[in-house]
């Protein structure tokens, strides 16, 4: 995630500390045993460990480790038996201006899969970026939380919906070049595939979801789309992590995340969004963001929380479509 960069011109943010904000708070989760209900925790943890390993060289866009990550994701999708959005390939190359700085041009490749509910069904885009920072002067940036965690959670959500078909079509987007100005998702929204361009109704974005050190995760977006408040409040009563609303309005200052990940191009296009992510931690954008820092049971709680939110979003979109 590029939380250290504010996308200029999209939202005005005050430079103050967060004021009193509207949140829905469930019971704080202690570090205790948890049995996952909706996903394969061992598989998810293995995915996280693999994708954040040194073998992927930090997954920087345009470099060999990024290509290796893309190939690995494709192998997982093939193993799950989920179709590609475009006939014959999961890959969707792009060459576009950066979302946060139009002077920069970025090339990369998104990976797109789909579970189709019908040719006229509304489309939910569930997303997570797979790129990271590569190798720098400080060493190798493994990007375990940012964002191997989101990719692993998205793969588990695909497995869930393969067994529990959604009411709406869901496109599963593994975006590239998020760390280079949110370029992959910007290219996707700018040039929506013809098969879905008139049907996209919602974006659920995952970025940094494993390090819920205080047992909580934030749902960002209800400030912009108040109709989503009941959705989040309702699902929060049963999530294994405390699900809070916030980080999406000017009073949060620099911690307003409205424009700081792949949900931003959808939001700018006027599409409802929910972004799920944890608060910053000491290893954010450092070489210390490694697999060993992830508590397995907390990550398992996060993925079950994500799947519950995804199910609730699927219901909401279907109801809105009437």
C-alpha positions in Angstrom: 0.0 0.0 0.0 1.2 3.5 -0.7 -0.1 5.1 2.5 2.9 7.4 2.5 1.7 9.1 -0.7 -1.4 11.3 -0.8 -3.1 11.2 -4.2 -3.3 14.9 -5.0 -6.4 16.4 -6.3 -8.8 13.6 -5.4 -9.7 14.5 -1.8 -8.9 17.4 0.5 -7.5 16.2 3.8 -7.0 18.2 7.0 -3.7 18.0 8.7 -5.1 17.3 12.1 -5.4 14.2 14.2 -8.6 12.2 13.8 -11.6 13.8 15.5 -14.3 11.7 17.1 -15.2 9.2 14.3 -18.1 6.9 13.7 -17.0 3.3 14.3 -18.7 0.0 15.1 -16.7 -1.8 17.7 -17.0 -5.6 18.4 -15.3 -7.2 21.3 -11.5 -6.8 21.1 -9.8 -10.0 20.0 -7.1 -11.4 22.3 -4.3 -13.6 21.0 -6.1 -16.9 21.5 -6.8 -20.0 19.6 -9.1 -19.7 16.7 -10.6 -22.4 14.4 -11.3 -21.0 10.9 -14.9 -21.4 9.6 -14.7 -20.4 6.0 -11.2 -21.1 4.6 -8.2 -23.4 4.7 -5.8 -21.6 7.2 -2.9 -23.9 6.4 -3.2 -23.2 2.7 -3.5 -19.4 3.3 -0.5 -19.3 5.5 1.5 -21.3 3.0 0.5 -18.9 0.3 1.6 -15.9 2.4 4.9 -17.5 3.2 5.6 -18.4 -0.4 4.7 -15.1 -1.9 6.7 -13.1 0.7 9.8 -15.3 0.4 13.1 -14.1 -0.9 12.6 -16.1 -4.1 10.2 -13.4 -5.3 12.7 -10.6 -4.8 10.2 -8.1 -3.5 7.8 -8.4 -6.5 8.7 -5.0 -7.9 6.8 -4.2 -11.1 8.8 -4.9 -14.2 11.4 -7.0 -12.5 11.8 -10.8 -12.6 10.4 -11.4 -9.1 7.2 -9.7 -10.1 6.8 -12.0 -13.2 7.5 -14.9 -10.9 4.7 -13.8 -8.6 2.3 -13.4 -11.5 3.1 -16.9 -12.7 2.6 -18.2 -9.2 -0.8 -16.5 -8.9 -1.8 -18.0 -12.3 -0.9 -21.5 -11.1 -3.0 -21.0 -8.0 -6.0 -19.8 -10.1 -5.6 -22.8 -12.4 -5.5 -25.1 -9.4 -8.7 -23.6 -8.0 -10.4 -24.0 -11.4 -11.5 -20.4 -11.7 -11.9 -19.1 -15.2 -9.9 -16.1 -16.6 -11.8 -12.9 -17.3 -10.4 -12.7 -20.8 -10.5 -15.8 -23.0 -7.3 -17.8 -22.9 -5.3 -15.7 -20.4 -5.5 -14.3 -16.9 -3.0 -11.6 -17.9 -4.1 -8.1 -18.6 -1.1 -5.9 -19.6 -1.3 -2.2 -19.3 0.7 1.0 -20.0 -0.8 3.9 -18.3 -0.2 7.1 -16.4 0.2 6.9 -12.7 -3.0 7.5 -10.7 -1.2 9.8 -8.3 1.2 11.5 -10.7 0.0 11.8 -14.3 3.5 12.7 -15.4 4.7 9.1 -14.7 4.0 6.3 -17.2 3.9 2.8 -15.8 3.7 -0.6 -17.5 2.7 -3.8 -15.8 0.3 -6.7 -15.9 -2.9 -7.3 -13.9 -4.1 -10.8 -13.3 -7.9 -11.2 -13.7 -10.2 -14.1 -12.9 -14.0 -14.3 -12.7 -16.9 -16.3 -11.2 -19.8 -15.4 -13.5 -23.4 -15.3 -12.2 -24.9 -14.5 -15.6 -24.4 -12.2 -18.6 -26.6 -9.4 -17.1 -25.6 -9.8 -13.4 -24.0 -6.8 -11.6 -20.2 -7.1 -11.1 -18.3 -6.9 -7.9 -14.5 -6.4 -8.3 -12.6 -7.9 -5.4 -9.0 -6.8 -5.5 -5.5 -7.1 -4.0 -2.2 -5.9 -5.4 0.6 -8.4 -5.7 3.5 -6.0 -6.4 5.8 -4.6 -3.8 9.1 -2.6 -3.5 11.7 -5.0 -4.7 15.3 -4.7 -3.5 16.6 -1.4 -2.3 19.6 0.0 -0.5 18.3 -1.5 2.8 17.8 -4.9 1.4 15.0 -7.0 0.1 11.4 -5.8 0.8 9.4 -9.1 1.2 6.1 -7.3 1.7 4.4 -10.0 3.8 1.6 -7.8 5.1 1.9 -5.4 2.1 0.4 -7.2 0.3 1.1 -10.9 0.1 -1.5 -11.0 2.9 -4.2 -9.5 0.6 -3.3 -11.8 -2.2 -3.5 -14.9 0.0 -6.9 -13.7 1.4 -8.2 -13.1 -2.1 -7.3 -16.6 -3.1 -9.1 -18.0 -0.1 -12.2 -15.9 -1.0 -12.1 -17.4 -4.5 -12.1 -20.9 -3.0 -15.1 -19.9 -0.8 -17.2 -18.6 -3.7 -16.3 -21.5 -5.9 -18.1 -23.7 -3.4 -20.7 -21.1 -2.5 -21.7 -19.4 -5.8 -22.3 -15.6 -5.4 -25.5 -13.9 -6.5 -23.5 -11.4 -8.6 -20.6 -11.9 -10.9 -17.3 -11.4 -9.1 -14.1 -10.4 -10.9 -11.0 -11.2 -8.8 -8.3 -8.7 -9.7 -4.7 -9.1 -8.6 -3.5 -5.6 -9.5 0.1 -4.8 -10.4 1.9 -1.5 -9.9 0.0 -0.3 -6.8 3.3 0.8 -5.3 4.0 2.8 -8.5 1.1 5.2 -8.1 -1.9 2.8 -8.1 -1.4 2.3 -11.8 -2.8 -1.2 -12.3 -6.2 -0.5 -10.9 -6.3 2.9 -12.6 -5.7 1.2 -16.0 -8.4 -1.4 -15.2 -11.0 1.3 -14.3 -10.1 3.4 -17.3 -10.4 0.6 -19.8 -12.9 -1.8 -18.3 -13.1 -5.1 -20.2 -16.1 -5.0 -22.6 -17.7 -8.0 -21.0 -18.2 -6.1 -17.7 -17.9 -2.4 -18.5 -21.6 -1.6 -18.0 -22.1 -3.9 -15.0 -19.4 -2.9 -12.4 -21.3 -2.0 -9.2 -18.8 -2.4 -6.3 -15.2 -2.7 -5.3 -14.0 -4.6 -2.3 -10.2 -4.0 -1.9 -7.8 -5.9 0.4 -4.4 -4.3 1.3 -2.5 -5.1 4.4 -4.8 -7.5 6.3 -2.6 -9.8 8.3 -1.1 -7.6 11.1 -4.2 -6.9 13.1 -2.1 -6.5 16.2 -5.0 -5.0 18.2 -7.5 -7.5 16.9 -9.2 -5.0 14.6 -9.5 -4.2 10.9 -10.9 -1.1 9.3 -13.7 -0.9 6.6 -13.0 2.2 4.7 -15.6 3.8 2.5 -18.8 4.4 4.4 -18.1 8.1 4.7 -18.3 8.4 1.0 -21.2 5.9 0.7 -23.4 6.1 3.9 -25.8 3.5 2.5 -23.0 1.0 3.3 -23.1 1.8 7.0 -25.8 -0.8 7.8 -23.9 -3.4 5.8 -20.7 -3.0 7.9 -22.6 -2.6 11.2 -24.5 -5.8 10.6 -21.6 -8.0 9.6 -19.5 -6.6 12.4 -21.6 -8.3 14.9 -20.3 -11.7 13.8 -16.7 -11.1 12.6 -13.9 -12.8 14.4 -11.9 -9.5 14.2 -13.2 -6.2 15.5 -14.5 -4.5 12.3 -14.4 -0.7 12.5 -15.5 2.1 10.2 -13.1 4.9 9.6 -10.0 6.3 7.9 -12.1 7.7 5.1 -12.9 11.3 5.9 -11.0 14.6 6.1 -10.8 14.7 10.0 -8.4 11.7 9.7 -5.8 14.0 8.1 -2.9 12.0 6.7 -4.6 8.8 7.9 -7.5 9.3 5.5 -7.0 6.2 3.3 -9.6 7.1 0.7 -7.0 7.6 -2.0 -4.2 5.4 -0.9 -4.8 2.0 -2.5 -6.5 0.3 -5.4 -10.0 1.3 -4.4 -9.2 4.9 -5.2 -9.8 4.7 -9.0 -13.2 3.0 -8.4 -14.1 5.7 -5.9 -13.1 8.5 -8.3 -15.4 6.8 -10.9 -18.3 7.1 -8.4 -18.5 3.4 -7.7 -19.2 2.2 -4.1 -16.1 0.8 -2.4 -15.1 -0.9 0.8 -11.4 -1.2 1.5 -10.3 -3.6 4.3 -7.0 -3.0 6.0 -5.2 -2.8 9.3 -3.5 0.3 10.7 0.1 1.0 10.1 2.7 -0.9 12.0 6.5 -0.5 12.6 7.3 -2.8 9.6 5.3 -0.9 7.0 7.4 -0.3 3.9 10.5 -1.7 5.6 12.6 -4.8 5.0 11.3 -6.1 8.3 7.8 -6.7 6.8 8.4 -10.5 6.8 6.4 -13.7 7.2 7.6 -14.4 10.7 5.9 -11.2 12.0 2.4 -12.6 11.1 0.5 -14.3 13.8 -1.3 -17.3 12.2 -4.5 -17.2 14.2 -4.8 -13.4 13.7 -4.4 -13.9 10.0 -7.0 -16.7 10.0 -9.4 -14.3 11.8 -8.8 -11.7 9.2 -9.6 -14.0 6.3 -12.8 -15.2 7.8 -13.7 -11.5 8.5 -13.0 -10.7 4.8 -15.2 -13.6 3.6 -18.0 -12.4 5.8 -17.8 -8.9 4.4 -17.6 -10.3 0.9 -20.8 -12.3 1.4 -22.5 -9.2 2.9 -21.4 -7.1 -0.1 -22.7 -9.7 -2.5 -26.1 -9.6 -0.8 -26.1 -5.7 -0.7 -25.3 -5.4 -4.5 -28.0 -8.0 -5.3 -30.6 -6.1 -3.2 -29.6 -2.8 -4.8 -30.0 -4.3 -8.3 -33.5 -5.2 -7.2 
